[in-house]
Amino acid sequence: EKTPGRPTILVVDVTRDRDGFEHRMTRSICDELRKRGVNLTENSPVFAAGTDEYLGAFNNTPTFNCLLLVAHGGKDPNDGTVSELDGPPGLADWYSLAALSEQLRDKVVMLAVCHGYCADAISALTHEDSWALSLLASQVSLNSKEAIDFFPSFLEALSVLCPENIDPVQIQHALETN
């Protein structure tokens, strides 16, 4: 399936600026997206300190079709336990976040998460009853500079490739060119 419309990005940061650089990084990504002419929602970035603000970001932004979620993910435990998300109260792991995100079923979701690949994030967000139509996440640890370099470039390429609908094939093509 395709996500309808040209990419319009909502940026939500649930890091609570834990290490003191995250909010700066998120603002830098948004500033760079604006410079490149990528459609960003008026309220981006949203800095959600709890579930009400997280849900409010979606309820107050009806026109987006892509979510860039900035979060602290725990290392993949690989032992059957659930990896922590280290988010605000109510967003402690990927499954609790996914449970609050049902209204996002036809969206493209991108994760800017420090620890990269996490089986729980993929399982929670992409199972058959999932809310993400497409999910993009790093498979390796991601630092601030890498996130600032990658996401604006990728989203600019995606915007050029998808002027009317976001096709998963074009997402792959935008990845290959960045």
Number of C-alpha atoms within 10 A of each C-alpha: 10 15 20 15 14 20 27 18 26 26 24 22 25 25 25 18 17 12 9 10 11 20 20 12 19 27 17 18 23 23 16 18 21 14 10 13 12 22 17 20 19 11 13 19 23 22 20 19 18 16 18 12 16 22 15 13 20 18 10 9 14 10 14 20 23 27 21 20 21 24 22 24 25 18 16 18 13 11 7 8 9 18 21 20 23 18 24 18 10 14 21 16 20 23 20 14 20 19 14 16 17 14 13 19 18 18 22 26 23 20 21 27 25 19 18 21 20 23 16 21 24 17 14 20 25 17 10 10 10 19 23 26 19 22 19 16 17 16 11 12 14 16 15 17 11 11 21 20 14 14 20 22 20 18 24 19 19 23 21 14 19 19 12 14 17 24 18 17 11 17 21 12 15 20 16 9 10 12
